[in-house]
Amino acid sequence: MTEGIDVASYQSTSYSTAGLGFVFVKATEGTSYVNPHHAGQVATGRAHSLVVGHYHFARPGSMTAQAAYFLKQAAPKAGDVLAFDWEDAGVSGADKDAWIKHVQAEMPHNRVLLYCNRDFWLNRDTTSFAGDGLWIADPDAPKGQPRVNASWLIHQYSEAGGLDRDFTPLTAEQLRTWAAGQTVNPEDDMAITDADVTKFVNGLATYLGAPKGLFSSMDDATSADDKKTVTYRGNAWNATFHAGRADANSTAILAQLKQGVPLTLTDDQVTALATKLAANPTFASTLAHAICSDFAARLQS
């Protein structure tokens, strides 16, 4: 999970990089405009070891000419990400596809993205083609929860203070690896250890304001085939979870939860862990999967 920003001519070349893993810098617009701060803004990102991206604001006209102009002016390096900024209603979906495919052919070792807002994606796009990934703008949605039924790589979630803020579920290391052209599975960072699972479920109780004695019943399993049943009562909740396999880790987690052992996680950490745990049933702990399958939607609401 990595934070980033995107900048243009109205931002300084000495923007703050605190807490950031990536920056996208506007390079060009049409075939006649170059961001006068592009070189300095890119240099700042490189100096602070950010993954650097360059984007082109498309205008009606030749997509081949605009792509050539962009590549000449942006002068991307290996590991830089390239993006097509689709905001002009005079630029068609076919134009969008043509630009991205042309740049992919010209720069086969760089990743090429589509940037657009939710309206363009839902109401103007007809091909669902986004190159190597969708960078979706939806500042009215919570971070990491853009309102599109499509795979996305980056969510532009805020425009507050005149600065566009972005989020990717990839870690900074994964993002750099992906930008370098290597395959990355977003779930890889969630190859969660027993310690991670314990931290999550304990944090979940704290997140929900769970008091001691939260769980009103817990049946001890006597064999690997027995079921554990835990009933949660409180704050309009009444959910029962079954952990299908009685292993030592599950038993320890249940015991800690019953005791209300506190371990605080941030809202973002809880939401991200819940979502990914729920989405990946291959984790060793069936208990963690059962909890998250039921909680993930509520935690994101």
N, C-alpha and C positions, 0 to 999 in steps of 0.2 A: 504494500500500500504506500503510494508515493505521491507527494504533493508537487505541483508545478505551477507555472504561470505562463501566459503568453503576452508579449509586449509588441508595441509598434512605435511610430515616430513620436507619439505624445508621452512616452515613458523615457526616463533618463537612461543613459548608458551605465549608470552606477546604481541600478535597482538592487534592492535587498535580495539576497539569495538564502537567507536564514530559513532552514527547514525545508528547502526545496531539493528535488532530485532531477528536475528537468525544466527547460525553458524553450518555448517556441517563439521565434522572432519573425516578424513580418519582413519579407525581403522585397517583394515586388507587387505591383498591381497593374493589370493589363499588360501593355508593352511599352509604357512610357514613364512609369513611376518606380523609383527605388527609395526605400526607407533610408533617409540620411543617417540614421543611427544604427542601421543594421550591423555594420562591422563592429562597432563598439559594444553593442548589446550582445552579440555573439561572443566577443572576446571576454566579456564579464562572465558569461555562462561557462566558457571553457576554463577560465581562471579559477572557478570555484567547483570544477569537476562535475558540472551538470551535464546530463544528456541534452544535446542541443538539437533543436528542430528549426526548420525554415519553412515559412508558408507563403503561398501566392494567393492574393485576392483576385479572383477571376472576374473578368469583364467580357461582355459579348465580343466576339471576334474569333480569329483563328486560334484554336487551342494549341496547335503545333508551334505557332510563333510565340505564344505566351509561355509555353513550356520551355522553349529554347531561351527566351529572355530571362526567365526565372533561374534556370540552371547557370547561366552565364553570370548573373548578378549575385546569386546566393553563394556560388562556389562551394558547394557542400563537400565535406570531408567524409572519410569512412566512419561509419557509426552515427552520422547525422541522420535525422528523420526529416522527410519532406512531406509537405501537406498542401492540399488543394482546398482553399477557402471558398466555399460555395454559398454566397449570400445574395448575389445579384439575380433578380428574377429573369433577366434577359439571357442568362446562361442556362442552357437546357441540361437535362439529365444525360443526354447523349454527349454533350460537350464535356460534362464532368467525367464521364467514363473515358472519353478520348484523351483528355489531359493526363489522367492518372495512368492509363495504359502506356501512353507515350513516355512519360517520365520513368515508369517501371522498366521499359525497354532500354532507355538511355542510361539508367542508373540501377542496374540489376542487383547491386550489392547494398543498396540503401532501401530502407523501408519507406513506403509511400502511403499516406493516410488521406482520408476524406474528413474535412471539417465542415459541419453544417449545423443549423439549429433544428429543433424538433419539428417545426413546421415544414421545412424543406425535406426532411427525411420522411415524414409521414405523408405529405401531400404533393410533393413535386417529384420525388425519386420514384422511378418505375423499375429499376433493375436490382436494387439492394447491393450494388457494387460499391465497395469502399476501399478498394486496393488492399493494403495489408492491415487495415484496421479502421474502425469508425471512431472519430473524435466528435462527440455529440455535445452541443450546447443546450443545456436545460437549466438555467439559473433558478428556476422556480421549484426545482426538485431537491430533496436532500442530497448531500454529497454521496456519490457512489450509487445513486438510485435514479438515473435518468429514465424518463417515462417513455421508453421505446422497447418494443418486443424484438430486439435484435442484439446480437453480440456486439459489444462496444469495448474499446480499449481505453479511451480517455473521456472523462466527463468534465466539461466546463461548467462548474456548479455555482460560480459567484461572479458578479460584476461590481461588487461593493467597492466604494472608494475609487472607482475608475480603473480598477485593476482586475483583469480576468484571471480567475483562479481555477486550476485544473486538478484532477485526481485520476490516478490509475490504480487498479487493484494489484498491479505488479509491484514487487519490491524494487528498490533502486537498482539492486544487482540484476534482477531479472530484466528490468527495462533496458539496462545497458547491454545485457546479453542479447536480448531480442533485437535491439537497434543495430547490433553488429551482424545481424543476419542469422543468428542461431535460433533453433526452435526452443520455445519456452512454454511449458504447461503452467497456466496460472495457478493450478492446484498444487504444484510442486512445493511451494512454500508452506503448504498446509499438510505436509507429511508429518503430522503432529505426533509428538512423543507423548508418553504417559504423563509426563510432567506438564506438558502444554494442556492436555485434556483436564487434568486436575485443576490447573489454574483457571481454565475457562469455566468449569461448572461451579467452582467456588465463587468466582467473580460474578457469575450469573445470579447467585443468591444475593450477593451484596448489591448488584445493579437493581434488582427488583425490591430492595429493601426488606429482604427476608429475615425474619426474626429467628431466634433459636426455637427449635421444636416445630419448624416449618412443616416438616413432613409428618403427617399424622399416622402413617403406617409404613412398615418396611418388613417384608417377608424375607427371611434368610433362605438363600438357595442352598440346597444340599447336594446338588450335582450340576454338571455342566448343562444339563437339559432343562433344569428348573427355571422358572421365571421369577424375576424380582418385580415387585410392584411398589411404586412410590406414589403417594397421592399428595399433590400440592394443594393447600388451601390458603386463600388469602387474596385480597385485592381483586375480587371478582374472578379469581381463577379457581378452577376445579378440574385439573387435568391428571390423568393417570398415564404413567410411562412404564414400559416393559423393557427390561434389558435381557436379551435372549440368552446370553452366555455368562455364567458366573465365573469371572476371573478375579484375580487378586486386586487388580487395579480398579475394577468396577466396585468391588466390595469396599475398598478404601474410599473411593469417591462418594459412595452412598453414605458411608459413616460420617465423612466430613460435612456433607450437605446436611445431614440430619442434625449435626451439632451446630450448624450455622457458622462454620469457620469463615471469618471475613478475609477477603482478598479482593481489593478494588481494581476493576478494569475501567477504562474509559468507555463511553458510549460507542465510539467508533470501533474499539477493539472487540467489544462484545458483539456488535452487529456483524463485523467482518468474520469473526470466528464462527458465529452462529450460521451465517449464510454458507460459508465454505464447508463447514462440518456437515451441514444438512445436505449439501450438494454432492458430497463424496462419501458413499457408503462403504468404502474400502478401508477406512481407518480401523485400527485394531479394536477400539472400544465401541462395542455395539450400544453401550449405554449413552455415550456422547452423541452418537448418531440419532438415537431415539429422542433424546432431549431436544436437540437442535432442529430435527425435522418438524417438531411441533412449535418451537419457540421462534424460529427464524422470521416467519412472516410477522409475528407480533412485535418483535424487536425492531423491525424496519418500519413499522407503521407510525 
